[in-house]
Amino acid sequence: MNDHMLKRDPWMCGSTITIADYFASGILSLGELIGCGFADWPNVDAWYKRLQALPNWRQANAGLYAWASGTKGPEYMRA
């Protein structure tokens, strides 16, 4: 994703957000449960921040954030 899909374009399939962006964000957002970040992949990080800035992101992901707040505290192994 970082070096090919998001290197030139703001969204996974070009200049317009598609279902591919929503699908991939659902998978990557699970990393928030254990404190993963995307700083090592700047294009992915910028893309994920664009998604998080969408007007309905917080509301649509309320369940994820509630779950993530319940997992805070223990240290998880991250690769």
LOKESE-134644 format. One record per atom (N, C-alpha, C): atom name; x negated, y negated, z negated. Coordinates in nm, 2 decimals. Example, Ala and Ser with C-alpha at 12.3 -4.5 7.8 and 13.67 -1.06 7.14 Angstrom:
<atoms>
ATOM   a      px      py      pz
ATOM   N   -1.32    0.57   -0.78
ATOM  CA   -1.23    0.45   -0.78
ATOM   C   -1.32    0.33   -0.78
ATOM   N   -1.28    0.22   -0.71
ATOM  CA   -1.37    0.11   -0.71
ATOM   C   -1.29    0.00   -0.79
</atoms>
This chain:
<atoms>
ATOM   a      px      py      pz
ATOM   N   -0.08    0.12    0.00
ATOM  CA    0.00    0.00    0.00
ATOM   C   -0.09   -0.13    0.00
ATOM   N   -0.18   -0.13   -0.09
ATOM  CA   -0.26   -0.25   -0.10
ATOM   C   -0.34   -0.29    0.02
ATOM   N   -0.41   -0.19    0.08
ATOM  CA   -0.50   -0.21    0.19
ATOM   C   -0.44   -0.21    0.33
ATOM   N   -0.32   -0.16    0.34
ATOM  CA   -0.26   -0.14    0.47
ATOM   C   -0.12   -0.21    0.48
ATOM   N   -0.02   -0.17    0.40
ATOM  CA    0.11   -0.22    0.41
ATOM   C    0.13   -0.36    0.37
ATOM   N    0.06   -0.40    0.26
ATOM  CA    0.08   -0.53    0.21
ATOM   C   -0.04   -0.63    0.23
ATOM   N   -0.13   -0.59    0.32
ATOM  CA   -0.25   -0.67    0.34
ATOM   C   -0.21   -0.80    0.42
ATOM   N   -0.12   -0.78    0.52
ATOM  CA   -0.09   -0.90    0.61
ATOM   C    0.05   -0.95    0.58
ATOM   N    0.14   -0.87    0.54
ATOM  CA    0.28   -0.91    0.52
ATOM   C    0.32   -0.91    0.38
ATOM   N    0.43   -1.00    0.35
ATOM  CA    0.47   -1.01    0.21
ATOM   C    0.55   -0.89    0.16
ATOM   N    0.61   -0.81    0.25
ATOM  CA    0.69   -0.70    0.22
ATOM   C    0.64   -0.57    0.28
ATOM   N    0.68   -0.46    0.24
ATOM  CA    0.62   -0.33    0.29
ATOM   C    0.64   -0.31    0.44
ATOM   N    0.75   -0.35    0.49
ATOM  CA    0.77   -0.33    0.63
ATOM   C    0.77   -0.46    0.72
ATOM   N    0.70   -0.56    0.67
ATOM  CA    0.69   -0.68    0.74
ATOM   C    0.73   -0.81    0.67
ATOM   N    0.80   -0.90    0.74
ATOM  CA    0.83   -1.03    0.68
ATOM   C    0.96   -1.03    0.60
ATOM   N    1.04   -0.92    0.61
ATOM  CA    1.17   -0.92    0.54
ATOM   C    1.17   -0.80    0.44
ATOM   N    1.23   -0.83    0.33
ATOM  CA    1.24   -0.73    0.23
ATOM   C    1.34   -0.62    0.28
ATOM   N    1.31   -0.49    0.25
ATOM  CA    1.39   -0.38    0.30
ATOM   C    1.41   -0.28    0.18
ATOM   N    1.48   -0.18    0.21
ATOM  CA    1.51   -0.07    0.11
ATOM   C    1.38   -0.01    0.07
ATOM   N    1.28   -0.01    0.16
ATOM  CA    1.14    0.05    0.12
ATOM   C    1.08   -0.03    0.00
ATOM   N    1.10   -0.16    0.00
ATOM  CA    1.05   -0.24   -0.11
ATOM   C    1.12   -0.20   -0.24
ATOM   N    1.25   -0.19   -0.23
ATOM  CA    1.33   -0.15   -0.35
ATOM   C    1.30   -0.01   -0.40
ATOM   N    1.28    0.08   -0.31
ATOM  CA    1.25    0.22   -0.35
ATOM   C    1.11    0.22   -0.41
ATOM   N    1.01    0.16   -0.35
ATOM  CA    0.88    0.17   -0.41
ATOM   C    0.87    0.09   -0.54
ATOM   N    0.94   -0.01   -0.55
ATOM  CA    0.94   -0.09   -0.68
ATOM   C    1.00   -0.01   -0.79
ATOM   N    1.10    0.08   -0.76
ATOM  CA    1.15    0.16   -0.86
ATOM   C    1.05    0.26   -0.92
ATOM   N    0.97    0.31   -0.83
ATOM  CA    0.87    0.41   -0.87
ATOM   C    0.76    0.34   -0.95
ATOM   N    0.71    0.23   -0.89
ATOM  CA    0.60    0.15   -0.96
ATOM   C    0.64    0.09   -1.09
ATOM   N    0.77    0.05   -1.10
ATOM  CA    0.81   -0.01   -1.23
ATOM   C    0.81    0.08   -1.35
ATOM   N    0.81    0.21   -1.32
ATOM  CA    0.79    0.31   -1.43
ATOM   C    0.66    0.29   -1.50
ATOM   N    0.56    0.24   -1.44
ATOM  CA    0.43    0.21   -1.50
ATOM   C    0.45    0.11   -1.62
ATOM   N    0.55    0.03   -1.62
ATOM  CA    0.57   -0.06   -1.73
ATOM   C    0.60    0.01   -1.86
ATOM   N    0.65    0.13   -1.85
ATOM  CA    0.68    0.21   -1.97
ATOM   C    0.55    0.24   -2.05
ATOM   N    0.44    0.25   -1.98
ATOM  CA    0.32    0.28   -2.05
ATOM   C    0.21    0.17   -2.04
ATOM   N    0.26    0.05   -1.99
ATOM  CA    0.17   -0.06   -1.99
ATOM   C    0.07   -0.07   -1.87
ATOM   N    0.11    0.00   -1.76
ATOM  CA    0.02   -0.01   -1.64
ATOM   C    0.04   -0.15   -1.57
ATOM   N   -0.07   -0.19   -1.51
ATOM  CA   -0.07   -0.32   -1.44
ATOM   C   -0.13   -0.29   -1.30
ATOM   N   -0.12   -0.39   -1.22
ATOM  CA   -0.17   -0.37   -1.08
ATOM   C   -0.28   -0.47   -1.04
ATOM   N   -0.35   -0.53   -1.14
ATOM  CA   -0.45   -0.63   -1.12
ATOM   C   -0.57   -0.57   -1.03
ATOM   N   -0.59   -0.44   -1.03
ATOM  CA   -0.69   -0.38   -0.94
ATOM   C   -0.65   -0.38   -0.80
ATOM   N   -0.52   -0.40   -0.77
ATOM  CA   -0.47   -0.40   -0.64
ATOM   C   -0.39   -0.53   -0.62
ATOM   N   -0.47   -0.64   -0.58
ATOM  CA   -0.41   -0.77   -0.57
ATOM   C   -0.29   -0.79   -0.48
ATOM   N   -0.28   -0.71   -0.37
ATOM  CA   -0.17   -0.72   -0.28
ATOM   C   -0.05   -0.66   -0.34
ATOM   N   -0.07   -0.55   -0.41
ATOM  CA    0.05   -0.48   -0.48
ATOM   C    0.09   -0.57   -0.59
ATOM   N    0.00   -0.62   -0.66
ATOM  CA    0.03   -0.71   -0.78
ATOM   C    0.12   -0.83   -0.73
ATOM   N    0.08   -0.90   -0.62
ATOM  CA    0.15   -1.01   -0.57
ATOM   C    0.29   -0.97   -0.52
ATOM   N    0.30   -0.85   -0.45
ATOM  CA    0.42   -0.80   -0.40
ATOM   C    0.52   -0.77   -0.52
ATOM   N    0.47   -0.71   -0.62
ATOM  CA    0.55   -0.67   -0.74
ATOM   C    0.60   -0.80   -0.81
ATOM   N    0.52   -0.90   -0.82
ATOM  CA    0.56   -1.03   -0.88
ATOM   C    0.66   -1.10   -0.79
ATOM   N    0.66   -1.08   -0.66
ATOM  CA    0.76   -1.14   -0.57
ATOM   C    0.89   -1.07   -0.60
ATOM   N    0.89   -0.94   -0.62
ATOM  CA    1.01   -0.86   -0.65
ATOM   C    1.07   -0.91   -0.79
ATOM   N    0.98   -0.92   -0.88
ATOM  CA    1.02   -0.96   -1.02
ATOM   C    1.08   -1.10   -1.02
ATOM   N    1.05   -1.18   -0.92
ATOM  CA    1.10   -1.32   -0.91
ATOM   C    1.24   -1.33   -0.85
ATOM   N    1.28   -1.22   -0.79
ATOM  CA    1.42   -1.22   -0.73
ATOM   C    1.52   -1.24   -0.83
ATOM   N    1.63   -1.32   -0.79
ATOM  CA    1.73   -1.36   -0.89
ATOM   C    1.79   -1.25   -0.97
ATOM   N    1.81   -1.13   -0.92
ATOM  CA    1.88   -1.02   -0.99
ATOM   C    1.79   -0.92   -1.04
ATOM   N    1.66   -0.94   -1.04
ATOM  CA    1.56   -0.84   -1.08
ATOM   C    1.59   -0.80   -1.22
ATOM   N    1.59   -0.89   -1.32
ATOM  CA    1.61   -0.86   -1.46
ATOM   C    1.74   -0.79   -1.49
ATOM   N    1.84   -0.83   -1.43
ATOM  CA    1.97   -0.77   -1.45
ATOM   C    1.97   -0.63   -1.39
ATOM   N    1.92   -0.61   -1.27
ATOM  CA    1.92   -0.48   -1.21
ATOM   C    1.83   -0.38   -1.28
ATOM   N    1.73   -0.43   -1.35
ATOM  CA    1.63   -0.35   -1.42
ATOM   C    1.64   -0.35   -1.57
ATOM   N    1.76   -0.40   -1.62
ATOM  CA    1.78   -0.41   -1.76
ATOM   C    1.75   -0.28   -1.84
ATOM   N    1.80   -0.17   -1.78
ATOM  CA    1.78   -0.04   -1.84
ATOM   C    1.63    0.00   -1.85
ATOM   N    1.55   -0.03   -1.75
ATOM  CA    1.41   -0.01   -1.75
ATOM   C    1.34   -0.09   -1.86
ATOM   N    1.38   -0.22   -1.87
ATOM  CA    1.32   -0.30   -1.98
ATOM   C    1.36   -0.26   -2.12
ATOM   N    1.48   -0.21   -2.13
ATOM  CA    1.52   -0.16   -2.26
ATOM   C    1.44   -0.04   -2.30
ATOM   N    1.42    0.05   -2.20
ATOM  CA    1.35    0.17   -2.22
ATOM   C    1.20    0.14   -2.25
ATOM   N    1.14    0.04   -2.17
ATOM  CA    1.00    0.00   -2.19
ATOM   C    0.98   -0.06   -2.33
ATOM   N    1.08   -0.13   -2.38
ATOM  CA    1.06   -0.19   -2.51
ATOM   C    1.06   -0.09   -2.62
ATOM   N    1.12    0.02   -2.60
ATOM  CA    1.12    0.13   -2.69
ATOM   C    0.99    0.22   -2.69
ATOM   N    0.92    0.20   -2.58
ATOM  CA    0.79    0.28   -2.57
ATOM   C    0.67    0.20   -2.61
ATOM   N    0.69    0.07   -2.65
ATOM  CA    0.58   -0.01   -2.69
ATOM   C    0.52    0.04   -2.82
ATOM   N    0.39    0.02   -2.83
ATOM  CA    0.33    0.06   -2.96
ATOM   C    0.22    0.17   -2.94
ATOM   N    0.26    0.29   -2.90
ATOM  CA    0.16    0.40   -2.88
ATOM   C    0.07    0.36   -2.76
ATOM   N   -0.05    0.40   -2.77
ATOM  CA   -0.15    0.38   -2.66
ATOM   C   -0.14    0.51   -2.57
ATOM   N   -0.12    0.48   -2.44
ATOM  CA   -0.11    0.59   -2.34
ATOM   C   -0.24    0.60   -2.26
ATOM   N   -0.26    0.71   -2.21
ATOM  CA   -0.38    0.73   -2.12
ATOM   C   -0.34    0.68   -1.98
ATOM   N   -0.41    0.59   -1.93
ATOM  CA   -0.38    0.54   -1.79
ATOM   C   -0.51    0.57   -1.70
ATOM   N   -0.48    0.60   -1.58
ATOM  CA   -0.59    0.62   -1.49
ATOM   C   -0.60    0.50   -1.39
</atoms>
